[in-house]
Amino acid sequence: MAFGGVLGVLRIPLPMPEVVIALSALILGRPWQCACVCRFAAAAVVVAVFAIFHGHAHGAELPTAANPLAYGVGFVVATGCSICAAS
């Protein structure tokens, strides 16, 4: 997610970020519905790709008055806290 945030701050475009983020909700929500089990490595790759796109969206929408480093640390830490709370 942090890598994607840097890409967004640098305005490096990614193809169809909104579509990929929407797909992430559908694809990552599916295993919860059907109790699917997949290999850890495969799941890690899928989550990492979606995280890059999600981080890119945060970086691209950086407020002009914000410090990019503080903003990036904030959204990465907030994401980490939400993951820990969900566990």
MILUM-463178 format. One record per residue (C-alpha): residue in one letter; x, y, z. Coordinates in Angstrom, 3 decimals. Layout:
<atoms>
<aa: a | x: X | y: Y | z: Z>
...
</atoms>
This chain:
<atoms>
<aa: m | x: 0.000 | y: 0.000 | z: 0.000>
<aa: a | x: 2.862 | y: 2.365 | z: 0.801>
<aa: f | x: 4.443 | y: 1.637 | z: -2.600>
<aa: g | x: 1.163 | y: 2.472 | z: -4.314>
<aa: g | x: 0.902 | y: 5.656 | z: -2.261>
<aa: v | x: 4.317 | y: 6.764 | z: -3.515>
<aa: l | x: 3.240 | y: 6.046 | z: -7.104>
<aa: g | x: 0.124 | y: 8.155 | z: -6.547>
<aa: v | x: 2.034 | y: 11.070 | z: -5.013>
<aa: l | x: 4.432 | y: 10.978 | z: -7.982>
<aa: r | x: 1.399 | y: 10.951 | z: -10.314>
<aa: i | x: 2.487 | y: 7.729 | z: -12.008>
<aa: p | x: -0.730 | y: 6.408 | z: -13.543>
<aa: l | x: -2.071 | y: 2.905 | z: -13.013>
<aa: p | x: -4.639 | y: 1.374 | z: -15.365>
<aa: m | x: -8.255 | y: 1.661 | z: -14.187>
<aa: p | x: -7.605 | y: 2.138 | z: -10.446>
<aa: e | x: -11.274 | y: 2.580 | z: -9.520>
<aa: v | x: -12.250 | y: -0.630 | z: -11.309>
<aa: v | x: -9.443 | y: -2.612 | z: -9.660>
<aa: i | x: -10.380 | y: -1.281 | z: -6.205>
<aa: a | x: -14.019 | y: -2.257 | z: -6.802>
<aa: l | x: -12.921 | y: -5.713 | z: -7.965>
<aa: s | x: -10.841 | y: -6.064 | z: -4.815>
<aa: a | x: -13.973 | y: -5.765 | z: -2.685>
<aa: l | x: -15.698 | y: -8.455 | z: -4.725>
<aa: i | x: -12.742 | y: -10.831 | z: -4.981>
<aa: l | x: -11.500 | y: -10.476 | z: -1.404>
<aa: g | x: -15.025 | y: -10.742 | z: -0.030>
<aa: r | x: -15.754 | y: -13.972 | z: -1.862>
<aa: p | x: -13.620 | y: -16.321 | z: 0.299>
<aa: w | x: -15.509 | y: -15.133 | z: 3.394>
<aa: q | x: -18.810 | y: -16.048 | z: 1.779>
<aa: c | x: -17.893 | y: -19.557 | z: 0.702>
<aa: a | x: -15.184 | y: -20.396 | z: 3.260>
<aa: c | x: -12.716 | y: -20.955 | z: 0.407>
<aa: v | x: -9.169 | y: -21.925 | z: 1.234>
<aa: c | x: -6.237 | y: -20.974 | z: -0.977>
<aa: r | x: -2.489 | y: -21.035 | z: -0.721>
<aa: f | x: -0.931 | y: -18.290 | z: 1.366>
<aa: a | x: 1.436 | y: -17.218 | z: -1.429>
<aa: a | x: -1.407 | y: -16.821 | z: -3.915>
<aa: a | x: -3.487 | y: -14.849 | z: -1.428>
<aa: a | x: -0.506 | y: -12.630 | z: -0.568>
<aa: v | x: 0.079 | y: -11.768 | z: -4.235>
<aa: v | x: -3.582 | y: -10.917 | z: -4.808>
<aa: v | x: -3.747 | y: -8.758 | z: -1.686>
<aa: a | x: -0.460 | y: -7.016 | z: -2.577>
<aa: v | x: -1.691 | y: -6.063 | z: -6.052>
<aa: f | x: -4.921 | y: -4.681 | z: -4.654>
<aa: a | x: -2.994 | y: -2.843 | z: -1.922>
<aa: i | x: -0.865 | y: -1.082 | z: -4.534>
<aa: f | x: -3.974 | y: 0.195 | z: -6.282>
<aa: h | x: -5.622 | y: 1.228 | z: -3.012>
<aa: g | x: -2.467 | y: 3.058 | z: -1.879>
<aa: h | x: -2.236 | y: 4.720 | z: -5.284>
<aa: a | x: -5.737 | y: 6.123 | z: -4.836>
<aa: h | x: -4.752 | y: 7.587 | z: -1.453>
<aa: g | x: -1.544 | y: 9.076 | z: -2.842>
<aa: a | x: -3.235 | y: 10.540 | z: -5.911>
<aa: e | x: -5.840 | y: 12.248 | z: -3.710>
<aa: l | x: -3.257 | y: 13.809 | z: -1.402>
<aa: p | x: -4.496 | y: 17.180 | z: -0.185>
<aa: t | x: -2.316 | y: 20.005 | z: -1.513>
<aa: a | x: -1.713 | y: 21.371 | z: 1.991>
<aa: a | x: -0.700 | y: 17.989 | z: 3.429>
<aa: n | x: 2.804 | y: 16.751 | z: 4.074>
<aa: p | x: 3.124 | y: 13.671 | z: 1.797>
<aa: l | x: 5.236 | y: 11.728 | z: 4.310>
<aa: a | x: 2.896 | y: 12.380 | z: 7.248>
<aa: y | x: -0.152 | y: 11.666 | z: 5.079>
<aa: g | x: 1.372 | y: 8.396 | z: 3.836>
<aa: v | x: 2.355 | y: 7.260 | z: 7.316>
<aa: g | x: -1.151 | y: 8.094 | z: 8.495>
<aa: f | x: -2.991 | y: 6.025 | z: 5.919>
<aa: v | x: -0.592 | y: 3.080 | z: 6.234>
<aa: v | x: -0.830 | y: 3.053 | z: 10.049>
<aa: a | x: -4.627 | y: 3.457 | z: 9.934>
<aa: t | x: -4.864 | y: 0.508 | z: 7.545>
<aa: g | x: -2.638 | y: -1.565 | z: 9.801>
<aa: c | x: -4.784 | y: -0.709 | z: 12.814>
<aa: s | x: -7.968 | y: -1.676 | z: 10.982>
<aa: i | x: -6.419 | y: -5.027 | z: 9.994>
<aa: c | x: -5.373 | y: -5.698 | z: 13.602>
<aa: a | x: -8.840 | y: -4.784 | z: 14.865>
<aa: a | x: -10.472 | y: -7.160 | z: 12.386>
<aa: s | x: -8.291 | y: -10.093 | z: 13.492>
</atoms>
